[in-house]
Amino acid sequence: MIEQLIPARAVAPGRILNRELKARGWTQKDLAQIMGRPEQVISEIVRAKKRITSETALELADALGGSPQFWMNLEANYRLVMSIQQKKEKGIARRSRLYSMVPVRELLTRGWIKQTKSVDELEKEICSLLGISSPDQKPMLEASFRHSKGREPDRNSVICWVNRVKHLAREQESIRFSRAKLEKAIPGILNHARAVEDVKNVPGLLRNLGVHFVI
């Protein structure tokens, strides 16, 4: 497959037309009179406000020499590049990819990412949540959960959930973890599970053992 080459910079036909006029010492009014067109039409072409039609291309070729295809090609290339630039600015493809990666609407509803109209900011928010540097990097799922054999959990949603837990855990202050201390404290922790009113003490006990506890 041969890739179609697209100009890196959009050159407006009006810019070339303006150079042609300067080279001849003509004004836009002179060209308008030669072509029998209103001066406003020439001015709008020069300012890229008006497209060059096939009829205008024929008249420009007659007035300035060359071929009408030259002017039609300039117009077509300019509009194509402008359309590509506008598409990039809208970021439709990038936004679609982000929505495929994670449940964006759910993340916004929960406040896990910030609402933004900028696709760059949205990408930054999602990458920060997932702990990746770019959407090209595949996030890892470092956890396993019980689930029904007939219904697998949505992997992307679980990845978001796990990384949200990580973010909340990093915000907590705790001492250095010791497995020996944790095993020794298990009986006491279980005692707090006997009564509903005592369960509230469990997070503090775990934090003092170096364990991050997140709900």
Secondary structure, DSSP 8 states (H G I E B T S, - for coil): -------SS---HHHHHHHHHHHHT--HHHHHHHHT--HHHHHHHHTT-S---HHHHHHHHHHH-S-HHHHHHHHHHHHHHHHHHHHHHHTHHHHHHHHHHS-HHHHHHHTSS---S-HHHHHHHHHHHHT-SSTTS-----------TT----HHHHHHHHHHHHHHHHTS------HHHHHHHHHHHHHTTSSGGGGGGHHHHHHTTT-----
